[in-house]
């Protein structure tokens, strides 16, 4: 057995079957990662809502409709 293999077996006790596979939970780190992702999604949705509220969209008239409306506007007065 080389020194690297010996070090790995000492440093990685979970690599073997020394733990109960039915009791493995995400733990505190899993909760922190999930909470951070939830806060990031909430912030992105709030930012998107704010940016969509600032959009001023006015649809340009079609080219054919503008050509028909122009002569009618000249004859009206």
Order of alpha helices (4+ residues) and beta strands (2+ residues): alpha-alpha-alpha
